[in-house]
Amino acid sequence: MEKLAAQRLNVCEASQRRALKAEGKRHWTIGIAITLVAIALFAIAAVLAVSSVRANNTLCLQQVANDEHTSLDAFFQNPAQQDALVEAATLCSR
């Protein structure tokens, strides 16, 4: 009788161990998934931030060129305008 009770106890303990292992695996899987999603979001944010800065710099340079009543091409062709381009780039990078 005691032998049968001991076997049942071992079966219960084994079942609990399997349940704990399955729960542990589930926690690890969820943790890894959350980590991968967070890394992906940071990567997307970094890519979008860089492209947004480039677009803003281009728009700023075009606005400065419009304010000076000239085109961006004129900045590159005329040496006197190149200094203005450097000043505009400095202003736009802030």
C-alpha positions as a Markdown table, in Angstrom:
| # | Residue | x | y | z |
|---|---|---|---|---|
| 1 | Met | 0.0 | 0.0 | 0.0 |
| 2 | Glu | 2.8 | 2.4 | 0.9 |
| 3 | Lys | 4.6 | 1.4 | -2.2 |
| 4 | Leu | 1.6 | 2.4 | -4.4 |
| 5 | Ala | 1.2 | 5.7 | -2.5 |
| 6 | Ala | 4.9 | 6.5 | -3.1 |
| 7 | Gln | 4.5 | 5.7 | -6.9 |
| 8 | Arg | 1.5 | 8.1 | -7.1 |
| 9 | Leu | 3.6 | 10.8 | -5.3 |
| 10 | Asn | 6.4 | 10.3 | -7.8 |
| 11 | Val | 3.9 | 10.6 | -10.7 |
| 12 | Cys | 2.5 | 13.8 | -9.3 |
| 13 | Glu | 6.0 | 15.2 | -8.8 |
| 14 | Ala | 7.0 | 14.3 | -12.3 |
| 15 | Ser | 3.9 | 15.9 | -13.7 |
| 16 | Gln | 4.6 | 19.1 | -11.7 |
| 17 | Arg | 8.2 | 19.2 | -13.0 |
| 18 | Arg | 7.0 | 18.8 | -16.6 |
| 19 | Ala | 4.5 | 21.6 | -16.0 |
| 20 | Leu | 7.2 | 23.9 | -14.5 |
| 21 | Lys | 9.5 | 23.1 | -17.4 |
| 22 | Ala | 6.8 | 23.9 | -20.0 |
| 23 | Glu | 6.0 | 27.2 | -18.1 |
| 24 | Gly | 9.7 | 28.1 | -18.1 |
| 25 | Lys | 10.0 | 27.5 | -21.8 |
| 26 | Arg | 6.9 | 29.6 | -22.4 |
| 27 | His | 8.4 | 32.5 | -20.3 |
| 28 | Trp | 11.7 | 32.3 | -22.3 |
| 29 | Thr | 9.9 | 32.2 | -25.6 |
| 30 | Ile | 7.8 | 35.3 | -24.7 |
| 31 | Gly | 10.9 | 37.1 | -23.4 |
| 32 | Ile | 12.9 | 36.4 | -26.5 |
| 33 | Ala | 9.9 | 37.6 | -28.7 |
| 34 | Ile | 9.6 | 40.8 | -26.7 |
| 35 | Thr | 13.3 | 41.4 | -27.0 |
| 36 | Leu | 13.3 | 40.9 | -30.8 |
| 37 | Val | 10.3 | 43.2 | -31.2 |
| 38 | Ala | 12.0 | 45.9 | -29.1 |
| 39 | Ile | 15.2 | 45.6 | -31.2 |
| 40 | Ala | 13.2 | 45.8 | -34.4 |
| 41 | Leu | 11.4 | 49.0 | -33.2 |
| 42 | Phe | 14.7 | 50.6 | -32.3 |
| 43 | Ala | 16.2 | 49.7 | -35.7 |
| 44 | Ile | 13.1 | 51.2 | -37.5 |
| 45 | Ala | 13.3 | 54.3 | -35.4 |
| 46 | Ala | 17.0 | 54.8 | -36.2 |
| 47 | Val | 16.4 | 54.4 | -40.0 |
| 48 | Leu | 13.5 | 56.8 | -39.9 |
| 49 | Ala | 15.3 | 59.4 | -37.9 |
| 50 | Val | 18.2 | 59.4 | -40.4 |
| 51 | Ser | 16.0 | 59.8 | -43.4 |
| 52 | Ser | 14.0 | 62.5 | -41.7 |
| 53 | Val | 17.1 | 64.5 | -40.9 |
| 54 | Arg | 18.2 | 64.3 | -44.5 |
| 55 | Ala | 14.8 | 65.4 | -45.8 |
| 56 | Asn | 14.8 | 68.3 | -43.3 |
| 57 | Asn | 18.3 | 69.4 | -44.3 |
| 58 | Thr | 17.3 | 69.4 | -48.0 |
| 59 | Leu | 14.1 | 71.4 | -47.3 |
| 60 | Cys | 16.1 | 73.9 | -45.2 |
| 61 | Leu | 18.7 | 74.4 | -47.9 |
| 62 | Gln | 15.9 | 74.9 | -50.5 |
| 63 | Gln | 14.3 | 77.4 | -48.3 |
| 64 | Val | 17.5 | 79.4 | -47.8 |
| 65 | Ala | 18.1 | 79.3 | -51.6 |
| 66 | Asn | 14.5 | 80.7 | -52.1 |
| 67 | Asp | 15.1 | 83.4 | -49.5 |
| 68 | Glu | 18.3 | 84.4 | -51.4 |
| 69 | His | 16.3 | 84.3 | -54.7 |
| 70 | Thr | 18.6 | 81.8 | -56.3 |
| 71 | Ser | 18.6 | 78.0 | -56.9 |
| 72 | Leu | 20.6 | 75.3 | -55.3 |
| 73 | Asp | 22.6 | 74.8 | -58.5 |
| 74 | Ala | 23.7 | 78.4 | -58.4 |
| 75 | Phe | 25.2 | 77.8 | -55.0 |
| 76 | Phe | 27.5 | 75.2 | -56.6 |
| 77 | Gln | 28.3 | 77.1 | -59.7 |
| 78 | Asn | 29.2 | 80.5 | -58.3 |
| 79 | Pro | 32.2 | 80.7 | -55.9 |
| 80 | Ala | 30.7 | 83.6 | -54.1 |
| 81 | Gln | 27.6 | 81.6 | -53.4 |
| 82 | Gln | 29.5 | 78.7 | -52.0 |
| 83 | Asp | 30.2 | 80.6 | -48.8 |
| 84 | Ala | 26.5 | 81.2 | -48.5 |
| 85 | Leu | 26.0 | 77.5 | -49.0 |
| 86 | Val | 28.3 | 76.7 | -46.2 |
| 87 | Glu | 26.6 | 79.2 | -44.0 |
| 88 | Ala | 23.2 | 77.7 | -45.0 |
| 89 | Ala | 24.4 | 74.2 | -44.2 |
| 90 | Thr | 25.6 | 75.3 | -40.8 |
| 91 | Leu | 22.3 | 76.9 | -40.1 |
| 92 | Cys | 20.3 | 73.9 | -41.3 |
| 93 | Ser | 22.4 | 71.4 | -39.3 |
| 94 | Arg | 21.3 | 73.0 | -36.0 |
